[in-house]
Amino acid sequence: MYSCEPLDFPLLSLESRLDIMREFATNHDVSDCVWVPKIWIHQLLLDTGGLPRALEYLFTELFGQKFTNIKEFFENLKKRIPIPSTIYVNVTNDINRAYKIKAYARNHKILIYELIYRNIMVIESDMSDELQDGNSTEKLEHLEHDRHLILRKLEGKDKVLIDIPYFFMYLYADVLGIFTENLNKAFFTDSDWSWNNWEIFIADFIASHITMIDVLKKEKLLKLGDFFCDA
């Protein structure tokens, strides 16, 4: 008698992701000074959430199929040829084709709204929480395996926080229209945000929260701390 259970593959830490990137570089005699100062590379690695498959898509986009263009990538990096936003969009498209993220979001909008709401608002959840999904419900613990989110256990508590890697968040947000154009730009590592845009960013950030609260029919009496942690 055999039984099948999903395997819990460990997520790679940011340090491990950087080590992999360094391995590609050093194997082609490329020093850290060529790629480490590029903040957008760190951001792209961070946006995978440490998910092995997302990292595979990212490295394939950077270095080509079967990683045959590694030397070319680093040579172009010196010439400032790679366009981070193009890389970002291509990776999200690869992820969407593989996992049908947008199609799922369109068919399960209330569920995705709830997941994003709990993620952005940093709401502590129980693994056994049942989230509304149309006329049915889905257990949070099942969604971790099926919907590419991360349940981060809180130290000293029997609670979890929902983490959604930004490559996946971008796809969800694109379908639901949660974020304004200004917030969508913030996903891109080469966006031209400056301190002059800060007030607009905050206003749009609050507006996105209000939209989710209204859609999910949450408590309408809000405090500043509902929008910003520790406020």
HELIX and SHEET records of a PDB file:
HELIX    1   1 LEU A   14  THR A   26  1                                  13    
HELIX    2   2 ASP A   32  TRP A   35  1                                   4    
HELIX    3   3 ILE A   39  ASP A   47  1                                   9    
HELIX    4   4 PRO A   52  PHE A   63  1                                  12    
HELIX    5   5 GLN A   65  PHE A   67  5                                   3    
HELIX    6   6 ILE A   70  LYS A   78  1                                   9    
HELIX    7   7 PRO A   84  TYR A   99  1                                  16    
HELIX    8   8 ILE A  101  ASN A  107  1                                   7    
HELIX    9   9 LYS A  109  ILE A  120  1                                  12    
HELIX   10  10 LEU A  140  ASP A  146  1                                   7    
HELIX   11  11 TYR A  166  LEU A  176  1                                  11    
HELIX   12  12 GLU A  181  LYS A  185  1                                   5    
HELIX   13  13 TRP A  195  ASN A  197  5                                   3    
HELIX   14  14 TRP A  198  VAL A  215  1                                  18    
HELIX   15  15 LEU A  224  ASP A  226  5                                   3    
SHEET    1   A 2 GLU A 130  ASP A 133  0                                        
SHEET    2   A 2 SER A 136  LYS A 139 -1                                        
SHEET    1   B 2 ILE A 150  LYS A 153  0                                        
SHEET    2   B 2 VAL A 160  ASP A 163 -1                                        
END                                                                             
